[in-house]
Amino acid sequence: MIRISEVRLGDTVRALVDEVLMSGHLVQGPMVEKFERRFATICEAEHAIAVSSGTTALVAALQALELGPGDEVITSAFTFAATVNAILESGATAHLVDIRMDDFGIDVDAVEAAITPRTRAIVPVHLYGCPCAIEYIRSLAAAHDLAVVEDAAHAHGARVGDATVGSDGTAIFSFYGTKNVTTGEGGLVVTDDSALAQRLRLLRNQGMKARYEYEIPGHNYRMTDLHAAVGIGQLEHLGEWNDRRRLNARRLGDGLGELDGIVLPGEPPGRFHVYHQFTIRVTSDSPMDRGHLAKALAARGIETGIYYPHPIQHYECYREHARVAATPTPVADQAAREVLSLPVHPWLSESDLDSLVSAVRDMLTR
Ligand SMILES: *Cc1c(COP(=O)(O)O)cnc(C)c1O
């Protein structure tokens, strides 16, 4: 079976986990601090605040910006529910807008059209590991005095020009079990804003500056040192593993390049895609529709994924939610019908890549 994701943790993980177990310092201790420092270095970020998940990272970032009821946050309709759930958890209203087809990122014109006097923040998503057009989003945000919190849950080590995602402004990462770096469960906020970083540190630990010195009502968003130990060993390999993902993406692209009926993922100029997913679109020109292609590949031992089958506002629980607003999203609707992610992870062998290419070719050239 060629799986859509495969987890390898690096050689040092046992020793690091053992170190935590022997130390007895299991939560918010030295291993968490080490993880934060190393991740900040990778992102070229000033501050890194580790938390319990990518979702709580986004909730905490929005809370630290003091968003709440009455405030509106604009985000992509084509994302994992966590992005929207975190906005709702903060008390704000989520305004979902359309995407662009070239990078699956939020459409800047759609964002601009959705801005109201109550809009306070934009949450762009670097979907599949492809950085979105963040420079345009930042200038739009600056013109309207809005905060930007990047959802970089798929984009560890991605770059725009020379800038690593997370090196400017505020971004959140996830270390869930399938992400490019995993701690099992885990998340982190990076920011260049010292005041925001300080509020985040308070918020994650019940608002305490020192023990029982409460500064603000907070929460328990802490990461454990066991989780941090699982993540640390991967960080030194991240660059190499991302390069392998990129190489695999190139191999798949070369092998599938001229087939009718599919569109390969692009890499817009100046952006460094880290291929959390290699996502093709199976269009109406394809001799086999997406569902049949996925089934036929599964029959040949190739796992695929549909990320995501519907834009968020099409689910009843969001459509009827009082704090979810959406403008029509024809591009996201089309993407949801067409996307299919193929395995691209660093542990694919040459023969896995060959089987993948020939399987897709066989199905689409009949
Ligand atoms: C995984 C993910 C998150 C949330 O991360 P968790 O660690 O699972 O809470 C947020 N946004 C996107 C786009 C994700 O894929």
The ligand as an ORCA input file, in Angstrom:
! r2SCAN-3c Opt
* xyz 0 1
  C      -4.548     20.625     10.765
  C      -5.079     21.974     10.474
  C      -5.392     22.904     11.481
  C      -5.503     22.572     12.939
  O      -4.513     21.889     13.479
  P      -4.736     20.826     14.676
  O      -3.349     20.676     15.176
  O      -5.296     19.593     14.064
  O      -5.634     21.437     15.685
  C      -5.741     24.194     11.104
  N      -5.816     24.551      9.817
  C      -5.570     23.676      8.821
  C      -5.664     24.154      7.410
  C      -5.218     22.361      9.118
  O      -5.025     21.488      8.123
*
